Amino acid sequence: MILMIDNYDSFTYNIVYYFNELNHKVLVYRNDEISINEIKKINPNYICLSPGPGGPKNSGICINIVKYFYKKIPILGVCLGHQVINEAFNGKTIKSKIIMHGKISKIFHKKEYIFKNIKNPFNAIRYNSLSIDKNKLSKSFKITAWSNNKEIMAISHKKYNVHGVQFHPESILSEYGHNILKNFLY
């Protein structure tokens, strides 16, 4: 079972739908409607942090979820969720070089983790005005994907099953979205 933390974003249920298509049950809670203790009782197999408006400081309990569960439960962050993972490990989020709202980018990657068997590069849709500062990325993470202008598009923890993607794999305009989510689950 997957616990989806909804950061008040319209794309949340697109991700839920994709996970359902991959035969996984998903429970959805908003970022201000659940506690760490409630998550412990639910005992999910996976946690997904959704996109959302604003920056990581506007993500309710999400940073604390990452800090508490990253060694115990696989975590995937999408867009804002990706930035949350970075900040949970003392990384920094900055204004993007280019604001990307509903625009397609070429995504280049290292063909590992969630990008196994994914074409390189591939096209993905982005909706972000913030990005991870590559100079302030925690040493616990490695950059696993980037855009043609060298902005970080994905990170993976070096030891634990914790990944973030800046782009939107659930968008109809993103290639290989199902495959990326499937790679996270298996």
C-alpha positions as CSV (number, residue, x, y, z in Angstrom):
1,M,0.0,0.0,0.0
2,I,1.2,3.5,-0.9
3,L,0.6,6.5,1.3
4,M,0.2,9.6,-0.9
5,I,0.8,12.9,0.8
6,D,-1.2,15.5,-1.1
7,N,0.4,19.0,-1.1
8,Y,-2.9,20.5,-2.3
9,D,-2.1,19.9,-6.0
10,S,-4.4,19.1,-8.9
11,F,-1.9,16.5,-10.2
12,T,-2.0,14.3,-7.0
13,Y,-4.8,12.1,-8.3
14,N,-3.1,11.6,-11.6
15,I,-0.2,10.0,-9.7
16,V,-2.7,8.0,-7.6
17,Y,-4.4,6.8,-10.9
18,Y,-1.0,5.7,-12.3
19,F,-0.2,3.7,-9.0
20,N,-3.7,2.1,-9.2
21,E,-2.9,1.1,-12.8
22,L,0.2,-0.6,-11.4
23,N,-2.1,-2.6,-9.1
24,H,-1.3,-0.7,-5.9
25,K,-3.8,0.5,-3.3
26,V,-3.2,4.2,-2.4
27,L,-4.3,6.1,0.6
28,V,-4.3,9.9,0.2
29,Y,-3.9,12.4,3.1
30,R,-3.4,16.1,2.8
31,N,-0.1,17.4,4.2
32,D,-1.8,19.0,7.3
33,E,-4.3,16.1,8.0
34,I,-2.0,13.3,9.2
35,S,0.7,12.9,11.9
36,I,3.8,10.8,12.1
37,N,2.1,8.5,14.7
38,E,-0.9,8.0,12.3
39,I,1.5,7.1,9.5
40,K,3.2,4.6,11.8
41,K,-0.2,3.0,12.5
42,I,-1.0,2.8,8.7
43,N,2.4,1.2,8.1
44,P,2.6,1.9,4.3
45,N,4.9,0.0,2.0
46,Y,5.8,3.2,0.1
47,I,5.3,7.0,0.6
48,C,4.9,9.5,-2.3
49,L,5.0,13.2,-1.7
50,S,3.0,15.0,-4.3
51,P,3.6,18.2,-6.3
52,G,2.1,21.4,-4.9
53,P,2.2,25.2,-4.8
54,G,4.9,27.2,-3.1
55,G,8.2,25.8,-1.7
56,P,9.1,23.1,0.8
57,K,8.3,25.3,3.8
58,N,4.7,25.2,2.6
59,S,4.5,21.4,2.6
60,G,3.0,20.8,6.1
61,I,4.4,17.6,7.6
62,C,6.3,16.5,4.6
63,I,9.9,17.4,5.7
64,N,9.3,15.6,9.0
65,I,7.9,12.5,7.1
66,V,11.1,12.3,5.1
67,K,13.3,12.7,8.2
68,Y,11.4,10.1,10.2
69,F,10.8,7.4,7.5
70,Y,13.7,7.6,5.0
71,K,15.5,4.6,6.5
72,K,12.3,2.6,6.9
73,I,10.0,3.1,3.9
74,P,10.8,3.9,0.2
75,I,9.9,7.5,-0.6
76,L,9.3,9.2,-3.9
77,G,8.9,13.0,-4.2
78,V,7.5,14.7,-7.3
79,C,8.2,18.4,-8.0
80,L,7.6,20.0,-4.6
81,G,8.0,16.5,-3.0
82,H,11.5,16.4,-4.7
83,Q,12.4,19.7,-3.2
84,V,11.1,18.6,0.2
85,I,13.4,15.5,0.2
86,N,16.4,17.8,-0.6
87,E,15.5,20.2,2.2
88,A,14.9,17.4,4.7
89,F,18.7,16.6,4.2
90,N,19.6,20.3,4.7
91,G,19.8,21.0,0.9
92,K,18.7,24.4,-0.5
93,T,15.9,25.3,-2.9
94,I,16.4,28.3,-5.2
95,K,14.6,30.1,-8.0
96,S,15.0,28.2,-11.3
97,K,17.1,29.7,-14.0
98,I,14.1,29.4,-16.3
99,I,10.5,29.3,-15.0
100,M,8.9,26.1,-16.5
101,H,5.1,26.0,-16.3
102,G,3.6,23.5,-18.6
103,K,6.7,23.3,-20.7
104,I,8.5,20.2,-22.0
105,S,12.2,19.6,-21.2
106,K,14.7,17.0,-22.4
107,I,15.6,14.9,-19.4
108,F,19.1,13.3,-19.4
109,H,19.8,10.6,-16.8
110,K,22.3,8.0,-15.5
111,K,20.2,5.0,-16.5
112,E,20.0,3.8,-12.9
113,Y,17.5,3.5,-10.0
114,I,14.1,4.8,-11.3
115,F,15.6,5.4,-14.7
116,K,16.4,1.8,-15.5
117,N,15.4,0.9,-19.1
118,I,14.2,4.5,-19.8
119,K,15.2,6.2,-23.1
120,N,18.0,8.7,-22.7
121,P,17.1,11.6,-23.1
122,F,13.3,11.6,-22.9
123,N,10.8,14.4,-22.8
124,A,9.0,15.4,-19.6
125,I,6.6,18.2,-18.7
126,R,7.7,20.6,-16.0
127,Y,5.7,23.0,-13.7
128,N,8.3,24.7,-11.6
129,S,9.8,28.0,-10.7
130,L,12.0,26.6,-7.9
131,S,14.9,24.0,-8.2
132,I,17.4,22.3,-6.1
133,D,20.7,24.2,-5.7
134,K,23.3,21.7,-6.9
135,N,25.9,23.4,-4.8
136,K,23.9,22.7,-1.6
137,L,22.8,19.1,-2.4
138,S,23.5,16.8,0.6
139,K,26.4,14.4,0.1
140,S,23.9,11.6,0.9
141,F,22.4,12.1,-2.6
142,K,23.5,11.8,-6.1
143,I,22.1,13.6,-9.1
144,T,20.5,11.0,-11.4
145,A,18.9,13.3,-14.0
146,W,19.3,16.8,-15.3
147,S,17.8,19.1,-17.9
148,N,19.5,20.5,-21.0
149,N,20.3,23.7,-19.0
150,K,21.9,21.5,-16.2
151,E,19.2,22.0,-13.6
152,I,18.7,19.0,-11.3
153,M,15.8,16.9,-12.5
154,A,16.2,13.9,-10.2
155,I,18.1,12.8,-7.1
156,S,18.5,9.5,-5.4
157,H,19.8,8.7,-1.9
158,K,23.1,6.8,-2.1
159,K,22.0,4.2,0.5
160,Y,18.2,4.2,0.9
161,N,15.3,3.9,-1.5
162,V,14.6,7.7,-1.6
163,H,14.1,9.5,-4.9
164,G,12.9,12.8,-6.1
165,V,11.9,14.0,-9.6
166,Q,11.5,17.7,-10.5
167,F,9.4,16.9,-13.6
168,H,5.9,15.4,-13.7
169,P,5.9,11.7,-14.6
170,E,2.1,11.6,-14.3
171,S,1.6,14.2,-17.0
172,I,0.2,12.9,-20.4
173,L,3.0,14.9,-22.1
174,S,5.8,13.1,-20.1
175,E,7.3,10.1,-21.7
176,Y,7.8,6.9,-19.6
177,G,5.9,8.1,-16.6
178,H,4.4,4.7,-15.8
179,N,7.9,3.1,-16.2
180,I,9.5,5.6,-13.8
181,L,6.8,5.0,-11.1
182,K,7.0,1.2,-11.7
183,N,10.8,1.3,-11.3
184,F,10.3,3.0,-7.9
185,L,7.9,0.3,-6.8
186,Y,9.9,-2.7,-8.0
